[in-house]
Amino acid sequence: MTTGNQGLDALADAIAERVTARLMAERPQQRLMDVRESARYIGRSPAALRHLIAKGDVPTVRQDNRVYCDRVDLDAWIEKHKSVG
């Protein structure tokens, strides 16, 4: 979203970047998330995420009979499924 004023848009972007950086520094996010957390992160239900995992669309990390998703893989899945318009 833009205001049509390049200077104002640049200022807003710079402020947003600084706020985001501060929030990330104050509260580092864990990289691995369980299915419930991962589903919430991508805006899907746990059952829908399990379906994506079973189809091989989302890679997992399995340890001690538990299934985790890597935030990096979830971000890649989101980027892959973005559309314009």
C-alpha positions as a Markdown table, in Angstrom:
| # | Residue | x | y | z |
|---|---|---|---|---|
| 1 | Met | 0.0 | 0.0 | 0.0 |
| 2 | Thr | 1.3 | 3.4 | -0.9 |
| 3 | Thr | 0.3 | 7.0 | -0.2 |
| 4 | Gly | 1.5 | 8.3 | -3.6 |
| 5 | Asn | 4.2 | 10.3 | -1.8 |
| 6 | Gln | 7.6 | 8.6 | -2.2 |
| 7 | Gly | 9.2 | 10.4 | 0.7 |
| 8 | Leu | 6.4 | 9.5 | 3.1 |
| 9 | Asp | 6.3 | 5.9 | 1.8 |
| 10 | Ala | 10.1 | 5.6 | 2.3 |
| 11 | Leu | 9.8 | 6.9 | 5.8 |
| 12 | Ala | 6.9 | 4.5 | 6.7 |
| 13 | Asp | 8.9 | 1.6 | 5.3 |
| 14 | Ala | 12.0 | 2.6 | 7.3 |
| 15 | Ile | 9.9 | 2.9 | 10.5 |
| 16 | Ala | 8.3 | -0.5 | 9.9 |
| 17 | Glu | 11.7 | -2.2 | 9.4 |
| 18 | Arg | 13.0 | -0.7 | 12.6 |
| 19 | Val | 10.0 | -1.8 | 14.6 |
| 20 | Thr | 10.1 | -5.3 | 13.1 |
| 21 | Ala | 13.8 | -5.5 | 13.9 |
| 22 | Arg | 13.3 | -4.5 | 17.5 |
| 23 | Leu | 10.4 | -6.9 | 18.0 |
| 24 | Met | 12.5 | -9.7 | 16.6 |
| 25 | Ala | 15.5 | -8.9 | 18.8 |
| 26 | Glu | 13.3 | -8.7 | 21.9 |
| 27 | Arg | 11.6 | -12.0 | 21.3 |
| 28 | Pro | 13.6 | -14.4 | 19.1 |
| 29 | Gln | 11.4 | -17.0 | 17.4 |
| 30 | Gln | 12.0 | -20.6 | 17.7 |
| 31 | Arg | 12.9 | -22.2 | 14.4 |
| 32 | Leu | 11.1 | -25.6 | 14.8 |
| 33 | Met | 7.4 | -25.7 | 15.6 |
| 34 | Asp | 5.0 | -28.5 | 16.2 |
| 35 | Val | 2.1 | -29.2 | 13.8 |
| 36 | Arg | -0.4 | -27.1 | 15.8 |
| 37 | Glu | 2.0 | -24.1 | 15.9 |
| 38 | Ser | 3.0 | -24.5 | 12.3 |
| 39 | Ala | -0.6 | -24.7 | 11.1 |
| 40 | Arg | -1.4 | -21.5 | 13.0 |
| 41 | Tyr | 1.7 | -19.8 | 11.4 |
| 42 | Ile | 0.6 | -20.5 | 7.9 |
| 43 | Gly | -3.1 | -19.9 | 8.6 |
| 44 | Arg | -4.3 | -23.5 | 8.1 |
| 45 | Ser | -5.8 | -26.1 | 10.3 |
| 46 | Pro | -3.6 | -28.9 | 11.8 |
| 47 | Ala | -5.4 | -31.4 | 9.7 |
| 48 | Ala | -4.8 | -29.4 | 6.5 |
| 49 | Leu | -1.1 | -29.1 | 7.4 |
| 50 | Arg | -0.9 | -32.9 | 8.0 |
| 51 | His | -2.3 | -33.4 | 4.5 |
| 52 | Leu | 0.3 | -31.1 | 3.1 |
| 53 | Ile | 3.0 | -33.0 | 4.9 |
| 54 | Ala | 1.6 | -36.4 | 3.7 |
| 55 | Lys | 1.7 | -35.1 | 0.1 |
| 56 | Gly | 5.3 | -34.0 | 0.5 |
| 57 | Asp | 4.5 | -30.3 | 0.1 |
| 58 | Val | 5.9 | -29.3 | 3.5 |
| 59 | Pro | 9.1 | -31.0 | 4.7 |
| 60 | Thr | 9.4 | -32.0 | 8.4 |
| 61 | Val | 11.9 | -32.7 | 11.1 |
| 62 | Arg | 11.1 | -35.9 | 13.0 |
| 63 | Gln | 12.6 | -36.7 | 16.4 |
| 64 | Asp | 11.4 | -38.9 | 19.2 |
| 65 | Asn | 8.1 | -39.7 | 17.5 |
| 66 | Arg | 7.3 | -36.0 | 17.1 |
| 67 | Val | 6.8 | -34.0 | 14.0 |
| 68 | Tyr | 8.2 | -30.5 | 13.6 |
| 69 | Cys | 8.2 | -28.0 | 10.8 |
| 70 | Asp | 11.0 | -25.6 | 10.1 |
| 71 | Arg | 10.0 | -22.0 | 10.0 |
| 72 | Val | 12.2 | -21.5 | 6.9 |
| 73 | Asp | 10.3 | -24.3 | 5.1 |
| 74 | Leu | 7.0 | -22.8 | 6.0 |
| 75 | Asp | 8.1 | -19.4 | 4.8 |
| 76 | Ala | 9.2 | -21.0 | 1.5 |
| 77 | Trp | 5.8 | -22.7 | 1.2 |
| 78 | Ile | 4.1 | -19.3 | 1.7 |
| 79 | Glu | 6.3 | -17.6 | -0.9 |
| 80 | Lys | 5.6 | -20.4 | -3.4 |
| 81 | His | 1.9 | -20.1 | -3.0 |
| 82 | Lys | 1.6 | -16.3 | -3.2 |
| 83 | Ser | -0.4 | -14.9 | -6.1 |
| 84 | Val | -0.9 | -11.4 | -7.4 |
| 85 | Gly | -4.4 | -10.1 | -8.2 |
